[in-house]
Amino acid sequence: MDTGSGEAGEVAVAADGMKSDTAGVPRDQTDDKAGGEAVRGSRAPEFVKTRRMLHLSWQVGVFILGLAVVVAGVIMLPLPGPGWVVIFCGMAIWATEFVWAQLVLRWTKRKVTEAAQRALDPEVRRRNIILTVVGLVIMAVLGGIYLWKFGFEMPWNIKDQ
């Protein structure tokens, strides 16, 4: 853990573990397109950021728009529709202005990536295939018993025997 000081262009690791350039600005808050880290905070246009009331109005508008999209996604959860996708879109709208939403979105992306990697693990895939086959065999046996006992009769048309 080097607090580091050096010549221009060097990168140092501060005591908190964040990389920073020699100007003292944390790297994850700079617009470093080559590094892949996005800028945290508001992405409002500069003329909006420079005017306090306009920026506050902008943030309120973004919050309301994001809230409407998230609420629509929550409504879609029990109804037909892509509920979770819409909720994540609302979070992405919020992430354009609010650091907390950016952190939640980054955490969610990391967890989804980890889950996808675990799902692609050959051992887990083999287990899932075995469980699926066992489940299908059980359903086929139950379906055969139903057909043997009742024939092609619908369940609501079966009379007590």
N, C-alpha and C positions, 0 to 999 in steps of 0.2 A: 504494500500500500504506500505508494510514493505520492506525496503531495506535489511533487515535480515542479520545477521551473526550468525553463530552457529557452532556446532560441525560437525565433518565429517559425511557425509551421509544425512544431513538435506537439505531440499529444501527450498529456499527462493524465494519470489516474488519481483522482482526489481521494481523500480519506473515506468518503462515502461510497466509493467504488464507481462513480460516474466518470466517464471520459470527458475531458474538456480540452479546448484549445488554450493557447497561452493567453488569450484575452480574458479567460475566466468564465466564459459562457459555456454551460454544459452542452455537450455535443448533441444530446437528444432534443435540445431546444433550438438548434440551428437548422437552417434550410440546406442540409447536406444531401443532395440528390444522389450522390454516389454511395453514401453510407446506407441509404434505405430508410433511415429514421425520419418520420414525419415531424413537422413542427407542432408542438403542443400549443393549445390555446386557440384564440379566435382566428378564423380565416376570412373575416369580413374584409371588404375592400378598405384600402388605406384612408380614403376620404370619410368612411363611416367610423373607423377607429379613432380618428383625430377629433371627432365631435362626440362628447360624452353622452348627450341625450339621444343622439342618433344611434350611437352604438348600443345603448341600453334598449332602445326601441327595436333595433335589429335583433338583439339577443332574445327579447320577449317574443318577437315574431318567430324566430327559429324554435324557441321552446314550445310555443303553441302549435306550430306545424308538426314538430316531432311528437308532441303529445297526442295530436290527432291521429297520426300514423300508428303510434304504439297502441292507442285505444282501439283503432280499427283492427289491428293484429290480434289483440286480446279478444275482441268480439269474434274474430274468425277462428279462434282455437276450438270452440265446440261446434262451430258451423263449418260448412264446406269452404275451403279457401286456404291459402298458404299463410296461416297465422304466424308461425315462427319467422318466416322470411320477412313478413311485413313488420314484425316487431324489431327485427335486426335492422331493417331499413330506417325505422324511426330512430333507433339508436345511432345509426350512421348520420342522420340529419342532426341530431343533438351533438354528435362528435365534431361537427364543423365549427362549433362555438364553445363547447364546454370540455374542460380537461377531464372531469370525472367521467364523462361519457366516452372520451377517447381511451381512458384507462380500462373501463368496463369492456369496450369493444375489443381492445387489444387482448385482454384476458380471455374473452370469449373465443376469439380467433385462435389463440394458443391452445385452449382446451379442445376445440373442434379438431385442430390439426393433430393433437395428441391422440384423440379418440380414433381418428382416421388411421393413424399409424398403428395403433393397437389392433384395429379391425383388420388390417392388412397382414398382421403377423400370421405366418403359416400355421402355428399351433392353434391360435384362436380361430382361424378359418376352418381348420379341420374339426375342431370341437363344435362349431356352429353348424357345419354340414351334417355331422353325426346327429346332433340334436334335432335338426330339421327332418332328417330321414326317419328318426324314431317317432317324431310327432306325426309325420305323414302316415307311417305304418299304423299307429294307434288310431288315427282318424279313419283309415281304410277299414280296419277291423270293426270299429264301431259302426261305420256305414254299412258294411256287410251284414252285421247282426241286425241292424234296422231293416234292411231289405229282406233278409231271411224271415224276420218276424212279421213285417207289415207289407211287404211288397213295395210297389211304387206309389203308395198312398201318401198324401201330404199329411203332416203331423196334426193339423187342425181338423182333418176329416176322419181321424182314427176314432172309432167307437170303443168303449171299454169292452174288454173281452173276458 
